[in-house]
Amino acid sequence: MTTGPLGIAPLVQESAPLRRRLVAALRRSIETGALAAGERLIEKDLCAELAVSRTVLREALRELESEGLVSAGARGLFVTRLDRAEAENLYAVRAALEALMARQFCERADADDVVSLRAASADLARAYGDDDLAAALEAKRAFYRRLALGARNELSLELLARLDSRAGLLRRRSLADPRRRAASLAEIAALIDALERRDGAAAAELAERHVAAAAAVALTSFDVTPSHPELTQ
């Protein structure tokens, strides 16, 4: 292959749209439990079911592995199974980040940001009402994206993206509980009221409480099997 003056070979354009769709489909299957924690990912089966080549599938699985949704074991790739300590750490980091975003939102957001946040919470309520786990997970992400945008904190968006994937492994536990869904919407409504009043201290505290309440539900029934059970088989 020839190179230019810089000694760099021409870039080969990849089939990114297909890979992105595949990553999204696999991520959704993992977050909703269709692909269960600890389940071995067999390439030939996935290729047949998804009608994709092994090359594209492997690219998608590498991306999911970088997000922490997929883990490598002695017998191949598996859907990640978090242990309790990892889950507790994830919730602790999430609580600190959301509290920071809430405080910054009060300081930096404008009226349009508040309107957008309320609209995102309405979308979340509809998804909860429809009992659609996949839609609820996406609506929850959209809500936090609006919160981060209003906080004018681009770094928080990057951190949220990294946390969101692994949080999805746990979030379905709390979203599956109708009582928790109702409580969650009430907590978010209180948070938005505090944000609209520009009460940073109250908003930060409410954001932390919201994460703590979700953690309490998710961790109560948490499976403490090691993160990579295949290594002990």
N, C-alpha and C positions, 0 to 999 in steps of 0.2 A: 504494500500500500504506500502510495506517495505521500510526502508530507510537505507543508508549506515552509516559508522562511523561518517560522518559529519552531519547526521540528515537531509540530503537532499534527497527528493524522486527522482527516476529516471526521466529524462526528456523524454517527449513524443514528438516524431518527428512529425512536422506538415507538411501539404501538401503545402509547400512554393511555389513550381513552379506554381501550379494552382492559388494560391492567388496573386502571382506577376503578372501573366498574366491578372487576373481579375482587379487588381489595375491599370495596364497599360491601359486596355481597357476602364475602367471608366474614368480615367484621360484624355485620348484622347477624349472621348465623351464630357467631360466637357469643355476642352480647345477649341474644334472646334465648340462648341455651340449645338451639337446634344442633350446634356442635358443642358437646358438653365438655366441661373442664376435665382435663386428663385424657380426653379422647385422642387416639392416635390418628394422624392425618395421612392417609394412604394416597399417594399421588395418582395412581392409575384409577382409583375409584372416583376421586375428585375430578380428574380430567374427563372421565366418562359422563359424570353427572352434570358438570358445568359446560361441557363441550368446548374445552380450551386445550391448547397444547401444553406439554410439560414445561416448556420454556417460559411461557407466560405465567403458568401456575407457580413455578419456582420463584419468579420475580415477585409475585404477589405475596407469597409466603415469607420471603425475606423481608418485605416491608412490614408485614404483621409481626414478624419476630423482632424487628427493631422497635416496634411499639410495645412489646411485652405481651402481646396476645398469644403468641406462639412460642414454644420453647423447644430446644433440641435436647433429645435424650439418647440413650444407648441404642434405641431401636428406631430412631427417626424423629420426626417432628410431632409434637403433641400440643393440644390446646392448653395454655397455661393454667395451672391450678395454684392460686395464691394461698399462702398460709396466713394464719391469723396475724402474725407480727407484720407481714407485708401489708395486709389490709389495714391494720391500725395506722401504720405509717402513712399510707396513701390518704386515709381520711384526715390525718393530722395536717399533712401538707395542704390538702384541699381546703380545710377549714381556714388555715392561715392565709392562703391566697384569696379566698372569697371574701374574707374580712377586709383584706387590703383593698380589693377591688371596690367593695361597698363604700369604704371610707373615701377612696379617690373619686368614685362616682359622685358622691355628695359635693366634692370640691370642684369637679371639672365638668360634669355633664350639663347639657342645656335642656330646655323644655322638650325638644324633639326626642332627645334620648329617653326621657321619662315616658313619653308616649309610645316609643318603640318597645320599651321594656314591658309596659302594660300590655301591648299587643302580643308580645312573645308569651307573656303569662296566660293570656286568653287562649292562645294556640295550645299551650301546655294543658290547660284545663279541658279543652276539647279532646285532646289525645287521651287524657286520663279517663274522660267520660266514655270514650269509645272502647276502652279496655284494649287498646292497641299498644303492645309493649314496644315494638319497633318505632312507631310514631312518637310514643312518649319519650323514648331515649333521644330521638332526634330533636324533639321540641325542647327537651331539657338542655341539650347542647346549644340550641339557638338562643335560649334565654340567657345562658351564661356568656355567650358571644356578645349579646347586646349589653350585658353588664360590663364586660371588659372594654367594649368600644366606648361606652359612656365614660369609663374611667380614664380613657385616653392613655392606656397602658398596653403598648404592643407586645411587650415581653410577656405580659400575663396571658395574652392570646396564645403565644407559643407554648407556654407552660401548661395552659389548659388543654391544648391539643394533645400533649404528651400524657397528661393525667387522664383525659377523657376515655381513651381506649381501655386503659386498665380499670378505670372506675366502672366502665360498662360491664366488666366481669362481675361486679358486686351490686351495681345499681338495680339490676332486675330483681334482686332479693327484696328490696324495699318497695319497688314499684308493683310487685306482685301482691302486696298486702293492701286491700281496699281502704282500711283505716289509715294506713300510712300515707296513701295517696291523698286522702282528704286532709290529713294534718299537714302534709307537704304544701298543698295549695294555700292553706291558711297561713303557714309560715312565710311563704313567698309574698302573699298579699300584705302581711305586716312589714316585710322587708321593703317592698315598694313604697309603702306609706312613709317609712322612715327616710328612704332615699329622696322622696319628693319633698319632704320637710327639710332636707339637707342636714339631717341629724347624723353625722358621721359615726359618733360613738354608738348610738343605738343601732344603726344599720350594720356596723361591724359585729356587734354582739348578736344580732338576729341572724346574720349570715353564719356565724360560728355555731349557733344553736341549731340551725337548719341542718348543717352537716353532721353535727353530733347526733341529732335525732335519727337521721338516715343510717348513720354508723351503728347505732344501738340496735336497729332492726336487722341490718345485714349481718352483724357479728353475732347476734344471739343464736342463730342457727348455722353458724359458719362451720364448714367442714375443715377440720384441722389436719387433714391428710397432707403430707409433705408436698412442696411445690412440684416435684418431679417424681411421682410415685413409680414410674416405670424403672427408675434407677434401682429400686429395692426389690424388683420382681425377679 
